[in-house]
Amino acid sequence: MSLSYLSHARRSLFQAINELEGLDNAQKQQICRDVFLKPPKNAGWGDLCTNALILLKSKEYITDSEVEFRLISAFSQLADLKIAVLAESGHINLKYEEEIWQKSLKEILEKGEKYGLDAKYPENLEISIEFPSEVSDLNSARQQSNANGLLKLAALTGWTFVETKGAKRDPVGFPLEAAYAKCGESQTIFALIANPPAFTGAFSPILAIDKTYGNPVFCIPYAQNFLTKLLDHTKAVEQTTADKSVLSLPIEVKLAKLLSGWPLAVEKSMRKRDVFYLIAFLQDVSLLFFRLVEEMRPISSEYLRAESTTQARLLLLSATKKILDQGLEILDLQSTKEFV
């Protein structure tokens, strides 16, 4: 079974750490818990970066430059990697060939929600998931929905968790029942976890279900609905055998790369203990899809009719819909047909 680019990079990193001499098992496990692989702040620096070398030096586990060489050498064996380089900051930056993003589309469709989450950490990571003592206001409703989402993500990633209960307190802010009456219960919950926690203190029924692209409650289901109709009205082809290299347009490469970030979004939500970050990822996917629609006009143009590219482009659209579908399903979010 093939692994995602992130899984391959993580396995290489953990293997390199475990092969370091002079570290006992406890030290190696600590580094593996604290190390990260994520996109750098500046996209121009690469596609992934890791703080492995910084951690090893800060804990005084290493002193020689040989470790730097061994880490970079381990990454250099990765398929489709263009370069692994040590930055002045101490981070190791990884830059991939563009082809890797197109190749990931087939795997996204085949593995679904498990895409990129198949390389386990050497030791299970644990988080604390806090539930409200009772659901009595917008804040506690958000906390309940967020906790339920984290439970599903924990099952998906294999992370262990401890459930806790928050202290009981009096309701505050915009009345929960009034929000349900004005927006509908499902839309209210969607709006609460699609925004940072502070949104509960400044809740607005108008903003919660605003039909604009900037509102995830509208944009994500609208993209999902648009994709469904677009794919339903397109001649069926065998997408998984498509020549993915023809997806060479900048917007296509960018969308394929973003979709490959599914495991990063899942893990960020776990580390931050907030599913808001997963919804933010789904929102980014939706907005980028609509940029593709604006640029390529798939309904009125030849975009999905050219024989040489149709299969690959349908694969891209199918993978986009798959990501949106599974994200909303995991978080138990729906939208009424009238809303989209």
C-alpha positions in Angstrom: 0.0 0.0 0.0 1.4 3.4 -1.0 1.8 6.1 1.6 1.2 9.8 1.3 4.2 12.2 1.0 3.7 13.3 4.7 3.6 9.7 5.9 6.9 8.9 4.0 8.5 12.0 5.4 7.4 11.2 8.9 8.6 7.6 8.7 12.0 8.8 7.4 12.3 11.3 10.2 11.4 8.9 13.0 13.7 6.3 11.6 16.6 8.8 11.5 15.9 9.8 15.1 15.8 6.3 16.3 19.1 5.5 14.6 20.9 8.3 16.4 23.6 7.1 18.7 24.0 8.4 22.2 20.3 8.8 22.9 18.3 6.5 25.1 14.8 5.3 24.3 13.2 7.9 26.5 15.0 10.7 24.9 14.1 9.5 21.4 10.5 9.1 22.3 10.4 12.7 23.7 11.9 14.1 20.5 9.4 12.1 18.4 6.5 13.6 20.5 7.8 17.1 20.3 9.0 17.2 16.7 6.8 18.6 13.9 6.5 18.3 10.1 4.4 21.1 8.7 4.4 23.7 6.0 6.9 26.6 6.7 5.6 30.1 7.3 6.8 31.2 3.9 5.7 28.9 1.1 8.8 29.9 -0.9 11.0 28.1 1.6 9.5 24.7 0.8 6.5 22.4 1.3 7.4 20.9 4.7 9.7 21.9 7.5 10.8 20.2 10.7 12.3 21.4 14.0 14.1 18.1 14.6 17.6 19.6 14.6 16.5 22.5 16.8 15.0 20.1 19.4 18.0 17.9 19.5 20.4 20.8 20.0 18.2 22.6 22.6 18.1 19.5 24.7 21.8 19.1 24.3 21.3 15.6 22.9 23.7 16.3 20.1 26.6 18.6 19.5 28.2 17.6 16.2 27.2 18.5 12.6 27.1 14.8 11.6 23.4 14.6 12.8 22.5 17.4 10.5 23.9 15.4 7.6 22.2 12.3 8.7 18.8 13.9 8.9 19.1 15.6 5.5 20.4 12.4 4.0 17.4 10.5 5.3 15.0 13.0 3.7 17.0 13.0 0.5 15.9 9.4 -0.2 12.2 10.4 -0.4 10.4 9.9 -3.7 9.7 13.1 -5.6 11.7 15.3 -3.2 13.5 18.1 -5.0 15.7 19.2 -2.2 16.2 19.0 1.6 18.1 22.0 3.0 19.0 23.4 6.4 17.8 27.0 6.9 19.5 29.6 9.0 16.7 29.3 11.5 17.8 25.7 12.2 14.7 24.2 10.5 15.1 21.6 7.7 13.0 22.6 4.7 11.7 20.0 2.2 10.8 21.0 -1.3 8.9 18.5 -3.6 8.5 18.1 -7.3 5.1 19.3 -8.5 4.2 15.9 -9.8 3.7 14.6 -6.2 0.5 16.6 -5.8 -1.1 15.2 -8.9 -0.1 11.7 -7.8 -1.9 12.1 -4.5 -5.3 12.5 -6.0 -5.9 8.8 -6.6 -4.8 8.0 -3.1 -7.2 10.6 -1.6 -10.1 8.9 -3.4 -9.0 5.4 -2.3 -8.1 6.1 1.3 -10.6 8.8 2.0 -10.4 10.1 5.6 -7.4 7.9 6.4 -5.3 9.6 3.7 -2.0 10.6 5.1 -2.7 9.3 8.6 -1.2 5.8 8.0 2.2 6.5 9.5 1.8 6.2 13.3 3.9 8.0 15.9 6.4 5.7 17.8 4.3 6.4 20.9 0.6 7.3 21.0 -0.1 11.0 21.5 -2.6 12.0 24.1 -4.9 15.0 24.4 -7.4 16.2 26.9 -11.0 16.7 25.5 -13.2 18.9 27.6 -17.0 18.6 27.5 -19.3 21.1 29.1 -21.1 20.1 32.3 -24.3 21.0 30.4 -25.3 22.7 27.2 -27.0 25.9 28.2 -25.5 28.7 26.0 -23.6 29.2 22.7 -20.2 28.7 24.4 -21.2 25.3 25.9 -22.9 24.3 22.6 -19.6 25.0 20.8 -17.6 23.2 23.4 -19.9 20.1 23.1 -19.7 20.0 19.3 -16.0 20.6 19.3 -15.4 17.8 21.8 -17.5 15.4 19.7 -15.5 16.3 16.6 -12.2 15.7 18.5 -13.4 12.3 19.6 -13.9 11.3 16.0 -10.5 12.7 15.0 -8.8 10.9 17.8 -10.3 7.6 16.6 -9.1 8.5 13.1 -5.6 9.3 14.1 -5.1 6.7 16.8 -4.3 9.4 19.4 -5.4 8.6 22.9 -7.5 11.1 24.9 -8.8 11.9 28.4 -12.3 13.2 28.7 -12.9 16.0 31.3 -15.9 18.0 32.3 -15.9 21.8 32.5 -17.3 23.6 35.6 -21.0 24.4 35.7 -21.8 28.1 35.2 -24.7 30.4 34.3 -25.6 30.9 30.6 -24.1 34.1 29.1 -24.3 35.9 25.7 -26.9 35.5 22.9 -29.5 33.0 24.0 -29.0 29.5 22.6 -32.7 28.9 21.9 -33.0 32.2 20.1 -30.0 31.3 17.9 -31.6 28.0 17.1 -34.9 29.7 16.3 -33.3 32.2 14.0 -30.7 30.1 12.3 -31.7 26.5 12.8 -29.8 24.2 15.2 -27.5 22.6 12.6 -26.6 26.0 11.1 -26.0 27.5 14.5 -23.6 24.7 15.5 -21.9 24.9 12.1 -21.3 28.7 12.6 -20.0 28.2 16.1 -17.3 25.7 15.3 -16.5 27.3 11.9 -15.4 30.4 13.9 -12.9 30.8 16.8 -14.3 30.5 20.3 -14.5 34.3 20.7 -17.4 34.3 18.1 -19.7 33.0 20.8 -19.4 36.3 22.6 -20.2 38.3 19.6 -22.7 36.0 17.9 -24.9 37.5 15.2 -27.6 35.5 13.5 -27.1 37.5 10.3 -23.4 36.8 10.2 -23.9 33.2 11.2 -25.8 32.3 8.1 -24.6 35.0 5.7 -24.7 33.8 2.2 -21.2 35.0 1.2 -18.1 33.1 0.1 -16.4 34.4 3.3 -18.8 32.4 5.5 -17.8 28.7 5.7 -21.4 27.8 6.7 -22.4 28.9 3.2 -19.2 28.4 1.2 -18.4 24.8 2.0 -21.8 23.3 1.4 -22.2 25.4 -1.7 -18.9 24.1 -3.1 -20.0 20.6 -2.2 -23.4 21.0 -3.9 -21.7 22.6 -7.0 -19.3 19.7 -7.3 -22.1 17.2 -7.0 -24.0 18.8 -9.8 -20.9 19.2 -11.9 -19.9 15.6 -11.6 -23.4 14.3 -12.0 -23.7 16.1 -15.4 -20.4 15.0 -16.7 -19.9 11.9 -18.7 -18.5 9.1 -16.5 -14.9 8.1 -17.1 -12.4 5.8 -15.4 -10.7 8.6 -13.4 -8.3 6.6 -11.3 -6.3 5.5 -14.4 -6.1 9.0 -15.7 -2.8 10.6 -16.8 -2.4 13.0 -13.9 0.6 14.7 -15.4 -1.8 16.7 -17.6 -3.0 18.7 -14.6 -0.4 21.3 -15.3 -2.4 24.5 -14.9 -1.2 26.6 -11.9 -4.7 26.5 -10.3 -4.9 22.7 -10.8 -1.5 22.1 -9.2 -2.4 24.5 -6.3 -5.7 22.7 -5.6 -4.1 19.3 -5.8 -1.4 20.4 -3.3 -4.0 21.9 -1.0 -6.0 18.7 -1.0 -2.8 16.8 0.0 -2.9 18.8 3.2 -5.8 16.9 4.7 -3.6 15.0 7.3 -1.9 18.3 8.3 -5.3 19.9 8.9 -6.5 16.9 11.0 -3.4 16.9 13.1 -3.4 20.7 13.6 -7.0 20.4 14.9 -5.8 17.7 17.3 -2.8 19.6 18.6 -4.8 22.8 19.0 -7.8 20.9 20.4 -10.2 22.7 18.1 -11.9 21.5 15.0 -12.1 25.1 13.8 -8.8 24.4 12.0 -10.2 21.5 10.0 -13.1 23.7 8.9 -10.7 26.5 8.0 -8.9 23.9 5.7 -12.3 22.9 4.1 -13.0 26.6 3.6 -9.7 27.1 1.9 -10.4 24.1 -0.4 -13.8 25.5 -1.2 -12.5 29.0 -2.1 -9.7 27.6 -4.2 -12.3 25.4 -6.1 -14.4 28.5 -6.8 -11.3 30.2 -8.1 -10.8 27.3 -10.5 -14.5 27.7 -11.6 -14.0 31.4 -12.2 -10.9 30.9 -14.2 -11.8 27.8 -16.2 -15.6 28.0 -16.5 -16.1 24.2 -16.5 -19.7 24.3 -17.4 -19.6 26.6 -20.4 -16.1 25.9 -21.7 -14.2 22.9 -23.0 -12.5 22.4 -19.7 -14.2 19.0 -19.1 -14.6 18.0 -22.7 -11.0 17.8 -24.0 -10.3 14.2 -24.5 -6.7 14.3 -23.3 -7.4 16.0 -20.0 -11.0 15.1 -19.0 -10.1 12.0 -16.9 -7.5 13.8 -14.9 -9.7 16.9 -14.3 -12.6 14.8 -13.2 -10.2 13.0 -10.8 -9.2 16.4 -9.4 -12.8 17.5 -8.9 -13.8 14.1 -7.4 -10.9 14.3 -4.9 -12.0 17.9 -4.0 -15.6 16.7 -3.3 -14.2 13.7 -1.3 -12.3 16.0 1.0 -15.3 18.2 1.6 -17.7 15.3 2.0 -15.6 13.5 4.6 -14.8 16.6 6.5 -18.4 17.6 7.0 -19.3 14.0 7.8 -16.7 13.6 10.5 -17.9 16.8 12.1 -21.5 15.8 11.7 -22.3 19.0 9.8 -25.1 19.3 7.3 -26.7 22.0 5.4 -30.3 22.3 4.1 -30.9 22.3 0.4 -32.6 25.6 0.7 -29.4 27.1 2.2 -27.1 26.1 -0.6 
